[in-house]
């Protein structure tokens, strides 16, 4: 009886943990590093500055804003 209770408790812990991770992923709250990083380089002749530029990445699961940095940083 004790072994069955231990297995049931482990299964319940797994279900709670898995549902929390799935809920976080669905809401776009993911504490892990992104699996994909990308870089967009503007031509040197571009007049735009990063202060007035906003870049958004939209996927089928979530969206995020890009972090703008100057070249060479």
C-alpha positions in Angstrom: 0.0 0.0 0.0 2.9 2.3 0.8 4.4 1.8 -2.7 1.2 2.7 -4.4 0.8 5.9 -2.3 4.4 6.9 -3.2 3.7 6.3 -6.9 0.5 8.2 -6.7 2.2 11.1 -5.0 5.0 11.2 -7.5 2.5 11.2 -10.4 0.5 14.0 -8.8 3.7 16.1 -8.3 4.6 15.5 -12.0 1.1 16.6 -13.2 1.2 19.8 -11.1 4.7 20.6 -12.3 3.8 19.9 -16.0 0.6 21.9 -15.9 2.4 24.9 -14.3 5.1 24.8 -17.1 2.4 24.5 -19.8 0.4 27.4 -18.3 3.5 29.6 -18.2 4.4 28.7 -21.8 0.8 29.5 -22.9 0.9 32.9 -21.2 4.4 33.7 -22.6 6.0 33.6 -19.2 9.1 31.5 -19.7 12.0 32.0 -17.3 14.4 30.1 -19.6 16.6 31.7 -22.2 15.1 31.9 -25.7 15.9 29.0 -28.0 16.4 31.4 -30.9 18.3 34.6 -31.0 18.4 36.8 -34.1 20.1 40.0 -35.1 18.9 42.8 -37.4 21.5 45.2 -38.6 20.5 48.5 -40.2 22.6 50.1 -42.9 25.1 52.7 -41.7 23.2 55.2 -43.9 20.0 54.7 -41.8 19.0 57.9 -40.0 16.9 56.1 -37.4 18.2 55.8 -33.9 17.4 53.0 -31.5 15.5 55.5 -29.3 12.7 55.8 -31.8 12.7 52.2 -33.1 10.6 49.4 -31.7 11.0 45.8 -33.0 8.5 43.2 -32.1 8.7 39.4 -32.6 5.3 37.7 -33.0 5.0 33.9 -33.0 2.0 31.6 -32.9 2.5 31.2 -29.1 3.6 34.6 -27.8 5.2 37.9 -28.6 8.1 39.9 -27.3 10.0 43.2 -27.8 13.5 43.2 -29.1 16.4 44.6 -27.0 18.1 47.3 -29.1 21.9 47.7 -28.7 24.4 49.8 -30.5 26.8 48.0 -32.9 30.0 46.7 -31.3 28.4 46.4 -27.8 
